Amino acid sequence: MTVPAYLPDDIAPLRPKLLSCRLIPSVSPALRDELGCGPQHYAIGLVTCDQDDAMYAALDQATKFAQVDVVYAKSFYAGAAHASGPLSGEILGVLAGPDPDEVLEGLAALREYLNDRACFYQGKGLPGASPAFFPHVLSETGDYLSKLAGIPRGAPLAYLIAPPVESVVAVDAALKAADVRLCKYFGPPTETNYGGAWLTGDLAACEAAAAAFASAVLDVARRPLEAARRPARDRG
């Protein structure tokens, strides 16, 4: 997995790990209703991963390559480091479709996207531990994220997530860097104690916003007490 050209070159990818991937060819009617399936859904695929935002993007990708819907997707509290079990990770996602073959096609697209495209990043050469952050751009959204973001299917989306302080500073930088619109703001703390935003615009603008977001996250990591070093104004 390589760093996209629009992002700073002083970051390194953190590859997501798919922890479970199971198919239920014919789900029981009662469970189908509880999961939010429609009458057209008979088969479901369940996936867990140690990166929730990478998985949300991969679930969206599945809707572009198969006749499937994302019927369930939730992050787990406190993140993968505090998972409830070895296969829990940070998220459970459920794809539903009219038959097992469609669901398997969706799961294949999801796995490929996790392997090649969607991941968190960390800064290189930073003092101490670098924060993990997600400056991801979807060139074309599928059915899932476009509905959640309130944008047309196929519109670009900058999917920007970071730890609390970094996320607020970096979302501000992203909004100022390009002609983008704020679709949804995730005020910290989320379930995994992060924050961020979804922004839309044309593809070049979304990439510029993601680049500004990543640079701002790294700047906070390098100078977390920058304002504390400034002398107070004379109040005499």
NORCOR-V574247 format. One record per run of one state. SS is the DSSP state (alpha for helix, beta for strand, coil for the rest). FROM is the first residue (numbers start at 1). LEN is the number of residues. If there is no record, write none. Layout:
ss->SS from->FROM len->LEN
ss->SS from->FROM len->LEN
This chain:
ss->coil from->1 len->10
ss->beta from->11 len->4
ss->coil from->15 len->3
ss->beta from->18 len->7
ss->coil from->25 len->4
ss->alpha from->29 len->7
ss->coil from->36 len->7
ss->beta from->43 len->7
ss->coil from->50 len->2
ss->alpha from->52 len->14
ss->coil from->66 len->2
ss->beta from->68 len->8
ss->coil from->76 len->4
ss->alpha from->80 len->3
ss->coil from->83 len->8
ss->beta from->91 len->7
ss->coil from->98 len->2
ss->alpha from->100 len->17
ss->coil from->117 len->3
ss->beta from->120 len->4
ss->coil from->124 len->9
ss->beta from->133 len->6
ss->coil from->139 len->4
ss->alpha from->143 len->7
ss->coil from->150 len->7
ss->beta from->157 len->7
ss->alpha from->164 len->14
ss->coil from->178 len->3
ss->beta from->181 len->6
ss->coil from->187 len->7
ss->beta from->194 len->7
ss->coil from->201 len->2
ss->alpha from->203 len->20
ss->coil from->223 len->4
ss->alpha from->227 len->3
ss->coil from->230 len->7
